[in-house]
Amino acid sequence: MKVILLALGFMIVFEGVFPLIAPGLWQQSLEKISRINPETVRRAAMVMVIAGLGWIWVLTAFV
């Protein structure tokens, strides 16, 4: 459980770095993303989730 909470904390930190360093660019990125077809966003998110799960599997199975 501690590892999951640490991972969540790191995720929150990483998510906050970009808007902290370049808030204007971050807002422009969000505007561009909001104009993309929702199905395309869903597919990109699915690829990222699968890649993340694959990364977790590799780390837990082989390291």
N, CA, C and O atoms as a Maestro MAE file, in Angstrom:
{
 s_m_m2io_version
 :::
 2.0.0
}

f_m_ct {
 s_m_title
 :::
 protein
 m_atom[252] {
  # First column is atom index #
  i_m_mmod_type
  r_m_x_coord
  r_m_y_coord
  r_m_z_coord
  i_m_residue_number
  s_m_chain_name
  s_m_pdb_residue_name
  s_m_pdb_atom_name
  i_m_atomic_number
  :::
  1 25 0.827 -1.193 0.000 1 A "MET " " N  " 7
  2 3 0.000 0.000 0.000 1 A "MET " " CA " 6
  3 2 0.869 1.253 0.000 1 A "MET " " C  " 6
  4 15 0.543 2.252 -0.641 1 A "MET " " O  " 8
  5 25 1.990 1.182 0.737 2 A "LYS " " N  " 7
  6 3 2.876 2.339 0.809 2 A "LYS " " CA " 6
  7 2 3.439 2.685 -0.575 2 A "LYS " " C  " 6
  8 15 3.572 3.859 -0.917 2 A "LYS " " O  " 8
  9 25 3.765 1.669 -1.359 3 A "VAL " " N  " 7
  10 3 4.315 1.893 -2.699 3 A "VAL " " CA " 6
  11 2 3.285 2.580 -3.594 3 A "VAL " " C  " 6
  12 15 3.628 3.477 -4.364 3 A "VAL " " O  " 8
  13 25 2.042 2.165 -3.494 4 A "ILE " " N  " 7
  14 3 0.976 2.779 -4.295 4 A "ILE " " CA " 6
  15 2 0.808 4.244 -3.919 4 A "ILE " " C  " 6
  16 15 0.660 5.097 -4.793 4 A "ILE " " O  " 8
  17 25 0.830 4.537 -2.633 5 A "LEU " " N  " 7
  18 3 0.687 5.927 -2.193 5 A "LEU " " CA " 6
  19 2 1.879 6.777 -2.620 5 A "LEU " " C  " 6
  20 15 1.716 7.941 -2.984 5 A "LEU " " O  " 8
  21 25 3.078 6.194 -2.576 6 A "LEU " " N  " 7
  22 3 4.263 6.905 -3.061 6 A "LEU " " CA " 6
  23 2 4.162 7.161 -4.563 6 A "LEU " " C  " 6
  24 15 4.486 8.253 -5.030 6 A "LEU " " O  " 8
  25 25 3.721 6.176 -5.307 7 A "ALA " " N  " 7
  26 3 3.557 6.344 -6.751 7 A "ALA " " CA " 6
  27 2 2.535 7.438 -7.054 7 A "ALA " " C  " 6
  28 15 2.740 8.245 -7.961 7 A "ALA " " O  " 8
  29 25 1.447 7.468 -6.308 8 A "LEU " " N  " 7
  30 3 0.442 8.511 -6.481 8 A "LEU " " CA " 6
  31 2 1.034 9.888 -6.185 8 A "LEU " " C  " 6
  32 15 0.767 10.848 -6.909 8 A "LEU " " O  " 8
  33 25 1.825 9.986 -5.141 9 A "GLY " " N  " 7
  34 3 2.480 11.246 -4.810 9 A "GLY " " CA " 6
  35 2 3.420 11.702 -5.912 9 A "GLY " " C  " 6
  36 15 3.424 12.879 -6.274 9 A "GLY " " O  " 8
  37 25 4.222 10.782 -6.452 10 A "PHE " " N  " 7
  38 3 5.114 11.132 -7.560 10 A "PHE " " CA " 6
  39 2 4.323 11.573 -8.787 10 A "PHE " " C  " 6
  40 15 4.716 12.514 -9.476 10 A "PHE " " O  " 8
  41 25 3.214 10.898 -9.059 11 A "MET " " N  " 7
  42 3 2.389 11.270 -10.195 11 A "MET " " CA " 6
  43 2 1.865 12.697 -10.037 11 A "MET " " C  " 6
  44 15 1.869 13.471 -10.995 11 A "MET " " O  " 8
  45 25 1.420 13.041 -8.843 12 A "ILE " " N  " 7
  46 3 0.915 14.385 -8.587 12 A "ILE " " CA " 6
  47 2 2.018 15.422 -8.779 12 A "ILE " " C  " 6
  48 15 1.784 16.483 -9.356 12 A "ILE " " O  " 8
  49 25 3.208 15.116 -8.299 13 A "VAL " " N  " 7
  50 3 4.342 16.037 -8.472 13 A "VAL " " CA " 6
  51 2 4.640 16.220 -9.957 13 A "VAL " " C  " 6
  52 15 4.768 17.352 -10.423 13 A "VAL " " O  " 8
  53 25 4.752 15.124 -10.709 14 A "PHE " " N  " 7
  54 3 5.063 15.215 -12.131 14 A "PHE " " CA " 6
  55 2 3.976 15.960 -12.901 14 A "PHE " " C  " 6
  56 15 4.279 16.721 -13.820 14 A "PHE " " O  " 8
  57 25 2.715 15.748 -12.532 15 A "GLU " " N  " 7
  58 3 1.619 16.449 -13.193 15 A "GLU " " CA " 6
  59 2 1.668 17.951 -12.923 15 A "GLU " " C  " 6
  60 15 1.208 18.739 -13.749 15 A "GLU " " O  " 8
  61 25 2.212 18.352 -11.791 16 A "GLY " " N  " 7
  62 3 2.252 19.762 -11.443 16 A "GLY " " CA " 6
  63 2 3.468 20.509 -11.957 16 A "GLY " " C  " 6
  64 15 3.484 21.740 -11.933 16 A "GLY " " O  " 8
  65 25 4.493 19.794 -12.423 17 A "VAL " " N  " 7
  66 3 5.724 20.456 -12.855 17 A "VAL " " CA " 6
  67 2 5.493 21.312 -14.099 17 A "VAL " " C  " 6
  68 15 5.934 22.460 -14.136 17 A "VAL " " O  " 8
  69 25 4.819 20.788 -15.111 18 A "PHE " " N  " 7
  70 3 4.631 21.522 -16.360 18 A "PHE " " CA " 6
  71 2 3.849 22.819 -16.163 18 A "PHE " " C  " 6
  72 15 4.304 23.862 -16.630 18 A "PHE " " O  " 8
  73 25 2.692 22.804 -15.493 19 A "PRO " " N  " 7
  74 3 2.005 24.079 -15.279 19 A "PRO " " CA " 6
  75 2 2.765 25.035 -14.361 19 A "PRO " " C  " 6
  76 15 2.569 26.248 -14.442 19 A "PRO " " O  " 8
  77 25 3.619 24.515 -13.502 20 A "LEU " " N  " 7
  78 3 4.424 25.370 -12.641 20 A "LEU " " CA " 6
  79 2 5.497 26.096 -13.442 20 A "LEU " " C  " 6
  80 15 5.724 27.289 -13.240 20 A "LEU " " O  " 8
  81 25 6.159 25.380 -14.353 21 A "ILE " " N  " 7
  82 3 7.266 25.951 -15.117 21 A "ILE " " CA " 6
  83 2 6.771 26.810 -16.287 21 A "ILE " " C  " 6
  84 15 7.319 27.884 -16.536 21 A "ILE " " O  " 8
  85 25 5.751 26.350 -16.998 22 A "ALA " " N  " 7
  86 3 5.277 27.053 -18.198 22 A "ALA " " CA " 6
  87 2 3.751 27.075 -18.234 22 A "ALA " " C  " 6
  88 15 3.144 26.351 -19.023 22 A "ALA " " O  " 8
  89 25 3.120 27.899 -17.387 23 A "PRO " " N  " 7
  90 3 1.658 27.883 -17.321 23 A "PRO " " CA " 6
  91 2 0.973 28.285 -18.631 23 A "PRO " " C  " 6
  92 15 -0.065 27.723 -18.980 23 A "PRO " " O  " 8
  93 25 1.545 29.253 -19.359 24 A "GLY " " N  " 7
  94 3 0.937 29.664 -20.627 24 A "GLY " " CA " 6
  95 2 0.956 28.554 -21.655 24 A "GLY " " C  " 6
  96 15 -0.050 28.299 -22.316 24 A "GLY " " O  " 8
  97 25 2.092 27.891 -21.795 25 A "LEU " " N  " 7
  98 3 2.215 26.782 -22.731 25 A "LEU " " CA " 6
  99 2 1.308 25.628 -22.315 25 A "LEU " " C  " 6
  100 15 0.721 24.953 -23.161 25 A "LEU " " O  " 8
  101 25 1.199 25.409 -21.018 26 A "TRP " " N  " 7
  102 3 0.314 24.358 -20.502 26 A "TRP " " CA " 6
  103 2 -1.136 24.651 -20.894 26 A "TRP " " C  " 6
  104 15 -1.860 23.748 -21.314 26 A "TRP " " O  " 8
  105 25 -1.561 25.915 -20.758 27 A "GLN " " N  " 7
  106 3 -2.929 26.280 -21.133 27 A "GLN " " CA " 6
  107 2 -3.158 26.115 -22.630 27 A "GLN " " C  " 6
  108 15 -4.212 25.639 -23.051 27 A "GLN " " O  " 8
  109 25 -2.167 26.510 -23.438 28 A "GLN " " N  " 7
  110 3 -2.294 26.332 -24.884 28 A "GLN " " CA " 6
  111 2 -2.419 24.851 -25.236 28 A "GLN " " C  " 6
  112 15 -3.201 24.478 -26.111 28 A "GLN " " O  " 8
  113 25 -1.656 24.022 -24.560 29 A "SER " " N  " 7
  114 3 -1.729 22.580 -24.803 29 A "SER " " CA " 6
  115 2 -3.120 22.041 -24.472 29 A "SER " " C  " 6
  116 15 -3.673 21.230 -25.214 29 A "SER " " O  " 8
  117 25 -3.676 22.497 -23.358 30 A "LEU " " N  " 7
  118 3 -5.022 22.049 -22.984 30 A "LEU " " CA " 6
  119 2 -6.064 22.500 -24.003 30 A "LEU " " C  " 6
  120 15 -6.995 21.755 -24.312 30 A "LEU " " O  " 8
  121 25 -5.911 23.713 -24.523 31 A "GLU " " N  " 7
  122 3 -6.840 24.196 -25.545 31 A "GLU " " CA " 6
  123 2 -6.760 23.338 -26.803 31 A "GLU " " C  " 6
  124 15 -7.789 22.982 -27.378 31 A "GLU " " O  " 8
  125 25 -5.548 23.006 -27.232 32 A "LYS " " N  " 7
  126 3 -5.378 22.160 -28.418 32 A "LYS " " CA " 6
  127 2 -5.971 20.774 -28.189 32 A "LYS " " C  " 6
  128 15 -6.640 20.225 -29.064 32 A "LYS " " O  " 8
  129 25 -5.723 20.220 -27.024 33 A "ILE " " N  " 7
  130 3 -6.257 18.886 -26.716 33 A "ILE " " CA " 6
  131 2 -7.784 18.908 -26.704 33 A "ILE " " C  " 6
  132 15 -8.422 17.944 -27.127 33 A "ILE " " O  " 8
  133 25 -8.370 20.004 -26.219 34 A "SER " " N  " 7
  134 3 -9.834 20.081 -26.149 34 A "SER " " CA " 6
  135 2 -10.477 20.114 -27.526 34 A "SER " " C  " 6
  136 15 -11.667 19.829 -27.659 34 A "SER " " O  " 8
  137 25 -9.702 20.460 -28.557 35 A "ARG " " N  " 7
  138 3 -10.240 20.494 -29.931 35 A "ARG " " CA " 6
  139 2 -10.088 19.153 -30.650 35 A "ARG " " C  " 6
  140 15 -10.626 18.978 -31.743 35 A "ARG " " O  " 8
  141 25 -9.370 18.217 -30.058 36 A "ILE " " N  " 7
  142 3 -9.172 16.903 -30.682 36 A "ILE " " CA " 6
  143 2 -10.429 16.064 -30.486 36 A "ILE " " C  " 6
  144 15 -11.118 16.174 -29.471 36 A "ILE " " O  " 8
  145 25 -10.706 15.236 -31.463 37 A "ASN " " N  " 7
  146 3 -11.848 14.321 -31.403 37 A "ASN " " CA " 6
  147 2 -11.749 13.479 -30.124 37 A "ASN " " C  " 6
  148 15 -10.692 12.909 -29.853 37 A "ASN " " O  " 8
  149 25 -12.820 13.390 -29.337 38 A "PRO " " N  " 7
  150 3 -12.780 12.619 -28.091 38 A "PRO " " CA " 6
  151 2 -12.368 11.156 -28.291 38 A "PRO " " C  " 6
  152 15 -11.725 10.574 -27.417 38 A "PRO " " O  " 8
  153 25 -12.725 10.565 -29.413 39 A "GLU " " N  " 7
  154 3 -12.346 9.170 -29.661 39 A "GLU " " CA " 6
  155 2 -10.824 9.049 -29.821 39 A "GLU " " C  " 6
  156 15 -10.233 8.055 -29.398 39 A "GLU " " O  " 8
  157 25 -10.207 10.036 -30.419 40 A "THR " " N  " 7
  158 3 -8.751 10.034 -30.561 40 A "THR " " CA " 6
  159 2 -8.087 10.166 -29.198 40 A "THR " " C  " 6
  160 15 -7.091 9.498 -28.917 40 A "THR " " O  " 8
  161 25 -8.637 11.023 -28.358 41 A "VAL " " N  " 7
  162 3 -8.111 11.177 -27.001 41 A "VAL " " CA " 6
  163 2 -8.260 9.861 -26.233 41 A "VAL " " C  " 6
  164 15 -7.354 9.455 -25.505 41 A "VAL " " O  " 8
  165 25 -9.396 9.207 -26.398 42 A "ARG " " N  " 7
  166 3 -9.643 7.931 -25.714 42 A "ARG " " CA " 6
  167 2 -8.635 6.877 -26.165 42 A "ARG " " C  " 6
  168 15 -8.110 6.129 -25.339 42 A "ARG " " O  " 8
  169 25 -8.361 6.813 -27.469 43 A "ARG " " N  " 7
  170 3 -7.402 5.828 -27.976 43 A "ARG " " CA " 6
  171 2 -5.991 6.114 -27.456 43 A "ARG " " C  " 6
  172 15 -5.266 5.192 -27.082 43 A "ARG " " O  " 8
  173 25 -5.606 7.392 -27.434 44 A "ALA " " N  " 7
  174 3 -4.282 7.750 -26.919 44 A "ALA " " CA " 6
  175 2 -4.175 7.380 -25.438 44 A "ALA " " C  " 6
  176 15 -3.145 6.872 -24.994 44 A "ALA " " O  " 8
  177 25 -5.230 7.633 -24.686 45 A "ALA " " N  " 7
  178 3 -5.238 7.286 -23.265 45 A "ALA " " CA " 6
  179 2 -5.153 5.778 -23.076 45 A "ALA " " C  " 6
  180 15 -4.477 5.299 -22.165 45 A "ALA " " O  " 8
  181 25 -5.836 5.032 -23.932 46 A "MET " " N  " 7
  182 3 -5.795 3.577 -23.836 46 A "MET " " CA " 6
  183 2 -4.377 3.066 -24.085 46 A "MET " " C  " 6
  184 15 -3.904 2.173 -23.382 46 A "MET " " O  " 8
  185 25 -3.701 3.633 -25.086 47 A "VAL " " N  " 7
  186 3 -2.317 3.237 -25.360 47 A "VAL " " CA " 6
  187 2 -1.432 3.543 -24.157 47 A "VAL " " C  " 6
  188 15 -0.582 2.730 -23.794 47 A "VAL " " O  " 8
  189 25 -1.623 4.708 -23.536 48 A "MET " " N  " 7
  190 3 -0.814 5.077 -22.379 48 A "MET " " CA " 6
  191 2 -1.083 4.147 -21.201 48 A "MET " " C  " 6
  192 15 -0.148 3.766 -20.498 48 A "MET " " O  " 8
  193 25 -2.327 3.779 -20.973 49 A "VAL " " N  " 7
  194 3 -2.660 2.868 -19.875 49 A "VAL " " CA " 6
  195 2 -2.031 1.495 -20.126 49 A "VAL " " C  " 6
  196 15 -1.456 0.900 -19.215 49 A "VAL " " O  " 8
  197 25 -2.138 0.997 -21.349 50 A "ILE " " N  " 7
  198 3 -1.548 -0.308 -21.671 50 A "ILE " " CA " 6
  199 2 -0.033 -0.257 -21.519 50 A "ILE " " C  " 6
  200 15 0.571 -1.187 -20.984 50 A "ILE " " O  " 8
  201 25 0.587 0.835 -21.992 51 A "ALA " " N  " 7
  202 3 2.038 0.976 -21.847 51 A "ALA " " CA " 6
  203 2 2.433 1.029 -20.373 51 A "ALA " " C  " 6
  204 15 3.428 0.423 -19.976 51 A "ALA " " O  " 8
  205 25 1.668 1.743 -19.570 52 A "GLY " " N  " 7
  206 3 1.951 1.820 -18.138 52 A "GLY " " CA " 6
  207 2 1.804 0.481 -17.447 52 A "GLY " " C  " 6
  208 15 2.630 0.113 -16.611 52 A "GLY " " O  " 8
  209 25 0.764 -0.242 -17.791 53 A "LEU " " N  " 7
  210 3 0.578 -1.566 -17.204 53 A "LEU " " CA " 6
  211 2 1.692 -2.514 -17.646 53 A "LEU " " C  " 6
  212 15 2.173 -3.331 -16.860 53 A "LEU " " O  " 8
  213 25 2.091 -2.398 -18.903 54 A "GLY " " N  " 7
  214 3 3.202 -3.212 -19.384 54 A "GLY " " CA " 6
  215 2 4.487 -2.897 -18.643 54 A "GLY " " C  " 6
  216 15 5.242 -3.801 -18.285 54 A "GLY " " O  " 8
  217 25 4.737 -1.617 -18.413 55 A "TRP " " N  " 7
  218 3 5.930 -1.188 -17.667 55 A "TRP " " CA " 6
  219 2 5.890 -1.762 -16.245 55 A "TRP " " C  " 6
  220 15 6.894 -2.274 -15.750 55 A "TRP " " O  " 8
  221 25 4.744 -1.673 -15.603 56 A "ILE " " N  " 7
  222 3 4.601 -2.205 -14.234 56 A "ILE " " CA " 6
  223 2 4.833 -3.715 -14.251 56 A "ILE " " C  " 6
  224 15 5.505 -4.248 -13.368 56 A "ILE " " O  " 8
  225 25 4.284 -4.405 -15.245 57 A "TRP " " N  " 7
  226 3 4.455 -5.852 -15.331 57 A "TRP " " CA " 6
  227 2 5.928 -6.215 -15.502 57 A "TRP " " C  " 6
  228 15 6.426 -7.123 -14.837 57 A "TRP " " O  " 8
  229 25 6.623 -5.507 -16.391 58 A "VAL " " N  " 7
  230 3 8.052 -5.782 -16.609 58 A "VAL " " CA " 6
  231 2 8.836 -5.568 -15.317 58 A "VAL " " C  " 6
  232 15 9.674 -6.392 -14.951 58 A "VAL " " O  " 8
  233 25 8.566 -4.480 -14.641 59 A "LEU " " N  " 7
  234 3 9.302 -4.174 -13.408 59 A "LEU " " CA " 6
  235 2 9.032 -5.201 -12.310 59 A "LEU " " C  " 6
  236 15 9.947 -5.580 -11.579 59 A "LEU " " O  " 8
  237 25 7.800 -5.646 -12.190 60 A "THR " " N  " 7
  238 3 7.484 -6.596 -11.131 60 A "THR " " CA " 6
  239 2 7.885 -8.025 -11.490 60 A "THR " " C  " 6
  240 15 8.166 -8.825 -10.598 60 A "THR " " O  " 8
  241 25 7.917 -8.355 -12.769 61 A "ALA " " N  " 7
  242 3 8.205 -9.728 -13.173 61 A "ALA " " CA " 6
  243 2 9.703 -9.996 -13.345 61 A "ALA " " C  " 6
  244 15 10.167 -11.109 -13.094 61 A "ALA " " O  " 8
  245 25 10.449 -8.995 -13.765 62 A "PHE " " N  " 7
  246 3 11.832 -9.239 -14.157 62 A "PHE " " CA " 6
  247 2 12.875 -8.472 -13.353 62 A "PHE " " C  " 6
  248 15 14.069 -8.736 -13.496 62 A "PHE " " O  " 8
  249 25 12.470 -7.563 -12.541 63 A "VAL " " N  " 7
  250 3 13.462 -6.763 -11.794 63 A "VAL " " CA " 6
  251 2 13.433 -7.149 -10.339 63 A "VAL " " C  " 6
  252 15 14.188 -6.596 -9.539 63 A "VAL " " O  " 8
  :::
 }
 m_bond[251] {
  # First column is bond index #
  i_m_from
  i_m_to
  i_m_order
  :::
  1 1 2 1
  2 2 3 1
  3 3 4 2
  4 3 5 1
  5 5 6 1
  6 6 7 1
  7 7 8 2
  8 7 9 1
  9 9 10 1
  10 10 11 1
  11 11 12 2
  12 11 13 1
  13 13 14 1
  14 14 15 1
  15 15 16 2
  16 15 17 1
  17 17 18 1
  18 18 19 1
  19 19 20 2
  20 19 21 1
  21 21 22 1
  22 22 23 1
  23 23 24 2
  24 23 25 1
  25 25 26 1
  26 26 27 1
  27 27 28 2
  28 27 29 1
  29 29 30 1
  30 30 31 1
  31 31 32 2
  32 31 33 1
  33 33 34 1
  34 34 35 1
  35 35 36 2
  36 35 37 1
  37 37 38 1
  38 38 39 1
  39 39 40 2
  40 39 41 1
  41 41 42 1
  42 42 43 1
  43 43 44 2
  44 43 45 1
  45 45 46 1
  46 46 47 1
  47 47 48 2
  48 47 49 1
  49 49 50 1
  50 50 51 1
  51 51 52 2
  52 51 53 1
  53 53 54 1
  54 54 55 1
  55 55 56 2
  56 55 57 1
  57 57 58 1
  58 58 59 1
  59 59 60 2
  60 59 61 1
  61 61 62 1
  62 62 63 1
  63 63 64 2
  64 63 65 1
  65 65 66 1
  66 66 67 1
  67 67 68 2
  68 67 69 1
  69 69 70 1
  70 70 71 1
  71 71 72 2
  72 71 73 1
  73 73 74 1
  74 74 75 1
  75 75 76 2
  76 75 77 1
  77 77 78 1
  78 78 79 1
  79 79 80 2
  80 79 81 1
  81 81 82 1
  82 82 83 1
  83 83 84 2
  84 83 85 1
  85 85 86 1
  86 86 87 1
  87 87 88 2
  88 87 89 1
  89 89 90 1
  90 90 91 1
  91 91 92 2
  92 91 93 1
  93 93 94 1
  94 94 95 1
  95 95 96 2
  96 95 97 1
  97 97 98 1
  98 98 99 1
  99 99 100 2
  100 99 101 1
  101 101 102 1
  102 102 103 1
  103 103 104 2
  104 103 105 1
  105 105 106 1
  106 106 107 1
  107 107 108 2
  108 107 109 1
  109 109 110 1
  110 110 111 1
  111 111 112 2
  112 111 113 1
  113 113 114 1
  114 114 115 1
  115 115 116 2
  116 115 117 1
  117 117 118 1
  118 118 119 1
  119 119 120 2
  120 119 121 1
  121 121 122 1
  122 122 123 1
  123 123 124 2
  124 123 125 1
  125 125 126 1
  126 126 127 1
  127 127 128 2
  128 127 129 1
  129 129 130 1
  130 130 131 1
  131 131 132 2
  132 131 133 1
  133 133 134 1
  134 134 135 1
  135 135 136 2
  136 135 137 1
  137 137 138 1
  138 138 139 1
  139 139 140 2
  140 139 141 1
  141 141 142 1
  142 142 143 1
  143 143 144 2
  144 143 145 1
  145 145 146 1
  146 146 147 1
  147 147 148 2
  148 147 149 1
  149 149 150 1
  150 150 151 1
  151 151 152 2
  152 151 153 1
  153 153 154 1
  154 154 155 1
  155 155 156 2
  156 155 157 1
  157 157 158 1
  158 158 159 1
  159 159 160 2
  160 159 161 1
  161 161 162 1
  162 162 163 1
  163 163 164 2
  164 163 165 1
  165 165 166 1
  166 166 167 1
  167 167 168 2
  168 167 169 1
  169 169 170 1
  170 170 171 1
  171 171 172 2
  172 171 173 1
  173 173 174 1
  174 174 175 1
  175 175 176 2
  176 175 177 1
  177 177 178 1
  178 178 179 1
  179 179 180 2
  180 179 181 1
  181 181 182 1
  182 182 183 1
  183 183 184 2
  184 183 185 1
  185 185 186 1
  186 186 187 1
  187 187 188 2
  188 187 189 1
  189 189 190 1
  190 190 191 1
  191 191 192 2
  192 191 193 1
  193 193 194 1
  194 194 195 1
  195 195 196 2
  196 195 197 1
  197 197 198 1
  198 198 199 1
  199 199 200 2
  200 199 201 1
  201 201 202 1
  202 202 203 1
  203 203 204 2
  204 203 205 1
  205 205 206 1
  206 206 207 1
  207 207 208 2
  208 207 209 1
  209 209 210 1
  210 210 211 1
  211 211 212 2
  212 211 213 1
  213 213 214 1
  214 214 215 1
  215 215 216 2
  216 215 217 1
  217 217 218 1
  218 218 219 1
  219 219 220 2
  220 219 221 1
  221 221 222 1
  222 222 223 1
  223 223 224 2
  224 223 225 1
  225 225 226 1
  226 226 227 1
  227 227 228 2
  228 227 229 1
  229 229 230 1
  230 230 231 1
  231 231 232 2
  232 231 233 1
  233 233 234 1
  234 234 235 1
  235 235 236 2
  236 235 237 1
  237 237 238 1
  238 238 239 1
  239 239 240 2
  240 239 241 1
  241 241 242 1
  242 242 243 1
  243 243 244 2
  244 243 245 1
  245 245 246 1
  246 246 247 1
  247 247 248 2
  248 247 249 1
  249 249 250 1
  250 250 251 1
  251 251 252 2
  :::
 }
}
